[in-house]
């Protein structure tokens, strides 16, 4: 109960201190950020972006800014938390990012902003991607690479049918003739 009280007091102080926003700071109205209270108990940090696109600044003017941007994008493509995408997208970005211009980098950022499950289904052809994504040059290049690899190294019967969910797995034996009907029989 004491930690809840301390958290509420800290929240009240934070809201009280950020209640007056000057006209110059109106672009920050969507951002809510609570700092760690003095007692050592933290609150959830949450932020909202006021623009629809990514807030990544694309600055290719100096070698240092270019290096930082490339490293950030390579990290984002390799550390997505979805192993298949980490491997495929990370390797592709690492091979191609140094030859991209500003428009290509914007296209890459658009792809990196997509959700993992949807992006994976669209890349492997399990679902049709949205029209806007089909015109993205980075998406089409990665999708072509994946399609070529699948055609070269995987038999068609091991893949999901287009526009159908992947249903093969641990219970395939149940569906075969003479196999068990239910449970671990």
Steps between C-alpha positions, in 0.01 A plus 500: 500500500787732577654459157169587335475815711857600412432437131185712507683782678778485242244498219325802649831690527592417143162603362506816707845595373408436132150650516601834357613455141616805313384565141849407379458155653161412351662230281578309822139462613490139381804403703450371852816417686521421868838506662610263771382626838746568776392188691635262236168385360447568130189562299424382151648722234279555200537730204279593209626635174318794349613422146378201302841399371813402680686761700836383365709786368669406176821701486750388239703821502805377693674166524436486875125558469483249214689239707269552799187475286623183328594340833159588646314353203715185493433453872124550450497244221701238692336538843130482424426212738379271220784264411409442136470873434818572697694267273344583165442872537819563697719333240328678212530842666864438586577416135303785339487799736828655385373531142166660594413863441269705723182370332617141545567562867151647543359187336707285736372692803143443378567125486669498843196675651270210408388239752697174495223241443341698218832577334605135513171378347529759224864420427452125470182542294262352754284814478477776243669823614318833483524689172719775648752240614513326162647816348770529770835415333658360817203273570492368144877436500488308829191309388670406170806376687285286732297363208815410308646325806176310560485391136865391506515319833150396610248263346164664423308250714686620810361853466167652591254549220469868407223675694467201734636475856783260574330203668761227481671422824504269797149360439552396135512135605139522617386585149669208329316176429533251780629770733350578840184706506546691825751546776838334529386158381 
